[in-house]
Amino acid sequence: MRKLSLGAIAVAASLALAACGSGGTTSEPEPTETTTEAAGAFPATVTHNAGETTIEAQPKSVVVLDMAALDTIDALGAGELVTGVPTKSVPTWLKDDQGVDYSTLENVGTLKEPDVEAIAKLNPDLVVVGARSAKFYDELSKNFTTIDASVPWDKEGYSQRAAESVQMLATAVGKAERGEELKDDLLAKIAEYKAEAEKSERGTAMVLMTNGGEVSMHGPKSRWAPIYDVFGFKPVAEGEAEEGHKGQKISFETVRELAPDYIFVIDRDAAIGNTEAGTTAQQVLDNDLVNETPAAKNGHIVYLSPERWYVVMTGASNFMAELDEVAAATK
């Protein structure tokens, strides 16, 4: 990341404003659905993962550094506000011709390494950081109104908080009413699947991520918490996985010994487009040891959508799709 001084940021912002004012006359843009709904909604104070932030006026330019937040803003119908994103990480469903193709917007770095100079040139009214960019919150918030849309997975109630984050983002972009609808839809879906899980004995589950031919195991306090806290699967063992995003490396012998009823798999190489790995998750796990597990014998090895579960994680439409994906695989 190329760091920018406060002075340089001010110059970039001034140039952006000057460019907007060149040519003599200007015309006011027609009110959009977003600005119409937001009338009277600002200033708005939102509580987010890094604290509390007051947004003084309806944002007209939003830089989004998190794909879950982008998914939510799109679902809110506020995509026209977004002016910059890490374009190489935009998920497939957010770069089609049915709405805004976010991959064509201004590139502002990567999910882990924002380009502050590119952000400054856009002079955004609001910057949204997330799980992978949260460490830049302090730096960015010195120069821009910034919120942290991260949903930490090392705390209880991950799925509930994922739904509540939708409302927070909605308030921030002037779509509070629509945000409440989306949040309620998610909470209702969570409650529905929890109720179904309580009626049946789901057994044990193991969440595995493959990466470059290696395998790691992830427990209830991970980004894949819904498998446990919504669908009622029990971890294969107490303290089955280390906390953190890397999980715990595991051998195929241990997979066989733990004998999970279900195995849920995320292919990290596929998620990030790593074609040099040479092997898919299916190829990695297709061996005699894994095939001896109850999960394999009963056809209960579930290969989850890598882009949704690894890259995006939460988000209003994405989280709903994830819940439906697990529900369909466990009927």
VOGU-3710 file (C-alpha; in Angstrom, 3 decimals, decimal comma):
1> mrklslgaia> 0,000/0,000/0,000  1,257/3,470/-0,872  0,744/5,589/2,213  -0,262/9,210/1,740  0,381/12,161/3,999  -2,519/14,266/5,241  -1,339/17,068/2,991  -1,282/14,865/-0,074  -4,740/13,583/0,701  -5,991/17,145/1,009
11> vaaslalaac> -4,459/18,034/-2,359  -6,032/14,978/-3,996  -9,406/15,880/-2,518  -9,057/19,503/-3,676  -8,238/18,390/-7,209  -11,268/16,134/-7,204  -13,502/19,003/-6,100  -11,943/21,356/-8,641  -12,548/18,856/-11,409  -16,179/18,659/-10,409
21> gsggttsepe> -16,489/22,442/-10,546  -14,720/23,025/-13,893  -16,668/24,052/-16,958  -18,595/26,977/-15,451  -22,128/25,812/-14,786  -23,185/22,760/-12,869  -26,541/21,075/-12,492  -27,977/19,316/-9,494  -28,424/15,555/-10,012  -31,917/14,171/-10,092
31> ptettteaag> -32,947/12,703/-6,697  -32,421/8,955/-6,647  -34,464/6,441/-4,688  -31,633/6,304/-2,161  -31,484/10,062/-1,574  -35,265/10,322/-1,447  -35,588/7,666/1,246  -32,691/9,162/3,204  -34,188/12,647/3,442  -34,198/13,610/7,099
41> afpatvthna> -32,283/10,450/8,104  -29,008/12,281/8,672  -26,979/12,919/10,683  -27,020/9,229/11,603  -24,925/7,556/14,280  -24,098/3,895/13,780  -22,422/1,432/16,130  -20,010/-0,853/14,322  -17,165/-3,228/15,110  -14,652/-0,434/15,745
51> gettieaqpk> -16,925/1,840/17,759  -19,457/4,541/16,987  -19,462/6,906/14,015  -21,729/9,798/13,085  -22,420/10,227/9,393  -23,380/13,856/8,930  -25,139/13,689/5,565  -26,362/11,211/2,975  -23,225/9,673/1,411  -22,990/10,217/-2,337
61> svvvldmaal> -19,648/8,459/-2,815  -18,864/5,269/-0,906  -15,653/3,253/-1,077  -16,225/-0,368/-0,020  -13,239/-2,500/1,009  -15,223/-5,580/2,045  -17,192/-7,916/-0,204  -19,820/-8,757/2,426  -20,526/-5,049/2,820  -20,690/-4,668/-0,961
71> dtidalgage> -23,141/-7,576/-1,156  -25,330/-5,864/1,447  -25,198/-2,430/-0,186  -26,182/-4,021/-3,487  -29,075/-5,878/-1,842  -30,202/-2,591/-0,290  -30,492/-1,056/-3,742  -27,794/1,506/-2,980  -25,197/0,280/-5,440  -25,162/3,576/-7,325
81> lvtgvptksv> -23,438/5,151/-4,321  -20,385/2,900/-4,609  -17,466/4,546/-6,434  -14,517/2,317/-5,556  -13,857/-1,310/-4,570  -11,039/-3,895/-4,701  -12,123/-4,855/-8,207  -10,234/-8,158/-8,414  -12,251/-9,577/-5,500  -15,760/-8,705/-6,680
91> ptwlkddqgv> -17,832/-11,940/-6,580  -19,422/-13,247/-9,750  -22,996/-12,314/-8,810  -21,968/-8,651/-8,380  -20,467/-8,241/-11,817  -23,279/-9,333/-14,092  -25,384/-7,189/-16,387  -28,472/-7,263/-14,168  -27,295/-4,403/-11,970  -24,110/-2,538/-11,191
101> dystlenvgt> -20,976/-4,300/-12,439  -18,777/-3,402/-9,490  -15,684/-4,852/-11,125  -15,702/-1,900/-13,544  -15,494/0,729/-10,798  -12,316/2,444/-9,640  -9,878/-0,056/-8,160  -8,817/0,886/-4,624  -6,311/-1,861/-3,882  -6,974/-5,306/-2,472
111> lkepdveaia> -9,050/-6,666/0,385  -5,954/-6,799/2,585  -4,079/-3,785/1,220  -6,162/-0,688/0,432  -4,638/1,908/-1,892  -5,029/5,095/0,144  -4,011/7,335/-2,744  -6,695/5,855/-5,000  -9,246/6,287/-2,211  -8,209/9,926/-1,682
121> klnpdlvvvg> -8,664/10,715/-5,370  -12,270/9,550/-5,091  -12,785/11,834/-2,067  -15,498/9,524/-0,643  -18,132/10,592/1,863  -17,904/7,144/3,470  -15,358/4,321/3,578  -16,407/0,820/4,669  -13,739/-1,584/5,908  -14,344/-5,225/6,804
131> arsakfydel> -12,732/-8,400/8,086  -9,574/-8,277/5,979  -9,145/-4,487/5,935  -10,148/-3,725/9,539  -6,540/-3,101/10,565  -6,585/0,033/8,377  -9,586/1,516/10,190  -7,567/3,875/12,390  -5,532/5,212/9,474  -8,507/5,677/7,172
141> sknfttidas> -10,768/7,190/9,828  -8,291/10,041/10,330  -9,083/11,294/6,846  -12,485/9,878/5,903  -15,738/9,022/7,636  -15,130/5,300/8,114  -17,070/2,368/9,542  -15,970/-1,206/10,222  -18,508/-3,738/8,958  -16,574/-6,756/10,271
151> vpwdkegysq> -18,538/-9,529/11,961  -15,997/-11,208/14,287  -16,453/-14,965/14,452  -14,674/-15,477/17,781  -17,759/-14,356/19,726  -21,077/-16,041/20,407  -24,042/-15,347/18,142  -22,168/-14,955/14,869  -25,229/-15,561/12,692  -27,371/-13,120/14,674
161> raaesvqmla> -24,681/-10,449/14,415  -24,300/-11,079/10,685  -27,972/-10,189/10,293  -27,689/-7,137/12,521  -24,732/-5,814/10,523  -27,087/-5,458/7,560  -29,138/-2,912/9,496  -26,025/-0,972/10,501  -24,863/-0,649/6,896  -28,355/0,244/5,751
171> tavgkaerge> -28,520/3,127/8,205  -25,087/4,324/7,087  -26,128/4,597/3,431  -29,636/5,956/3,998  -31,562/2,729/3,505  -32,677/2,006/7,068  -36,171/0,850/6,144  -34,984/-1,616/3,522  -32,222/-2,728/5,878  -34,735/-3,650/8,541
181> elkddllaki> -36,609/-5,786/6,017  -33,458/-7,632/4,979  -32,357/-8,107/8,583  -35,765/-9,497/9,527  -35,675/-11,857/6,532  -32,316/-13,218/7,676  -33,411/-13,584/11,294  -36,561/-15,398/10,182  -34,527/-17,763/8,010  -32,102/-18,428/10,868
191> aeykaeaeks> -35,012/-19,172/13,213  -36,616/-21,463/10,617  -33,492/-23,547/10,111  -32,769/-23,671/13,838  -36,268/-24,991/14,487  -35,821/-27,675/11,835  -32,475/-28,667/13,347  -34,023/-29,069/16,783  -36,474/-31,613/15,401  -33,774/-33,946/14,145
201> ergtamvlmt> -30,490/-35,403/15,306  -27,925/-33,914/12,959  -24,910/-35,684/14,410  -21,351/-34,404/14,178  -19,772/-32,188/11,573  -16,270/-31,316/10,525  -15,491/-28,201/8,496  -12,380/-28,605/6,365  -10,582/-26,087/4,191  -8,171/-27,276/1,519
211> nggevsmhgp> -5,284/-25,045/0,508  -2,402/-26,070/-1,734  -3,005/-29,738/-0,990  -3,078/-29,216/2,791  -6,153/-29,503/4,984  -7,216/-27,480/8,041  -10,151/-27,970/10,411  -12,430/-25,186/11,668  -14,793/-25,201/14,637  -17,828/-23,249/15,906
221> ksrwapiydv> -15,838/-20,043/16,465  -14,908/-19,603/12,826  -16,421/-17,948/9,773  -18,318/-21,216/9,253  -20,154/-20,932/12,570  -23,652/-21,201/11,001  -23,059/-24,902/10,343  -22,985/-25,341/14,094  -25,075/-22,535/15,584  -27,893/-22,570/13,021
231> fgfkpvaege> -28,013/-26,143/11,734  -27,306/-27,859/15,032  -24,286/-29,945/14,105  -21,983/-30,880/16,954  -18,204/-30,455/16,675  -16,460/-33,793/16,239  -14,460/-33,133/19,413  -14,243/-30,576/22,196  -11,757/-27,898/21,318  -11,563/-29,384/17,840
241> aeeghkgqki> -9,871/-26,410/16,209  -7,652/-23,524/17,112  -9,246/-20,090/16,995  -8,386/-17,767/14,142  -8,812/-17,833/10,404  -6,169/-20,498/9,734  -7,770/-23,196/11,847  -5,844/-26,311/12,759  -3,925/-28,488/10,319  -5,229/-32,026/10,313
251> sfetvrelap> -4,112/-35,356/8,865  -6,314/-37,750/6,954  -5,714/-40,311/9,710  -7,281/-37,909/12,215  -10,217/-37,265/9,917  -10,868/-41,007/9,848  -10,470/-41,357/13,629  -12,885/-38,512/14,384  -15,460/-40,166/12,086  -17,689/-37,154/11,324
261> dyifvidrda> -21,256/-37,679/10,152  -20,907/-34,706/7,814  -17,877/-33,036/6,268  -18,267/-29,517/4,883  -15,467/-28,454/2,560  -14,197/-25,091/1,331  -11,644/-25,038/-1,478  -9,494/-21,953/-0,798  -7,546/-22,319/-4,025  -10,771/-22,188/-6,013
271> aignteagtt> -11,968/-19,212/-3,960  -8,945/-17,073/-4,770  -8,439/-18,352/-8,307  -5,188/-20,142/-7,555  -4,693/-22,378/-10,570  -1,173/-23,391/-9,557  -2,372/-25,649/-6,729  -2,872/-28,454/-9,223  -5,485/-30,301/-7,186  -9,095/-29,563/-6,317
281> aqqvldndlv> -10,626/-30,143/-2,896  -12,390/-33,213/-4,274  -9,082/-34,665/-5,421  -7,384/-33,911/-2,098  -10,087/-35,618/-0,053  -10,692/-38,580/-2,337  -8,507/-41,099/-0,507  -8,952/-44,343/1,400  -8,776/-42,730/4,857  -11,438/-40,074/4,250
291> netpaakngh> -13,580/-42,573/2,375  -13,832/-44,673/5,544  -15,706/-41,935/7,430  -19,486/-42,080/7,943  -19,700/-38,816/5,999  -18,156/-40,370/2,901  -20,038/-43,659/3,183  -23,390/-41,860/3,440  -22,727/-39,270/0,751  -22,463/-36,482/3,301
301> ivylsperwy> -19,352/-34,696/2,096  -20,602/-31,246/1,095  -18,473/-28,981/-1,093  -19,587/-25,444/-0,299  -19,370/-22,478/-2,666  -15,775/-21,245/-2,127  -16,486/-17,694/-3,256  -19,407/-17,274/-0,872  -17,950/-18,948/2,200  -14,309/-17,899/1,928
311> vvmtgasnfm> -14,239/-14,556/0,124  -17,540/-12,907/1,050  -18,572/-14,735/4,253  -21,572/-12,618/5,328  -23,683/-10,004/3,492  -27,449/-9,666/3,110  -27,962/-11,801/0,009  -24,813/-13,896/0,359  -25,535/-15,031/3,921  -29,059/-16,032/2,909
321> aeldevaaat> -27,618/-18,051/0,012  -25,163/-19,762/2,364  -27,932/-20,786/4,747  -30,017/-22,147/1,883  -26,992/-24,021/0,522  -26,431/-25,899/3,784  -30,157/-26,539/4,217  -30,412/-28,067/0,744  -27,374/-30,276/1,353  -28,623/-31,632/4,672
331> k> -32,238/-32,479/3,878
//
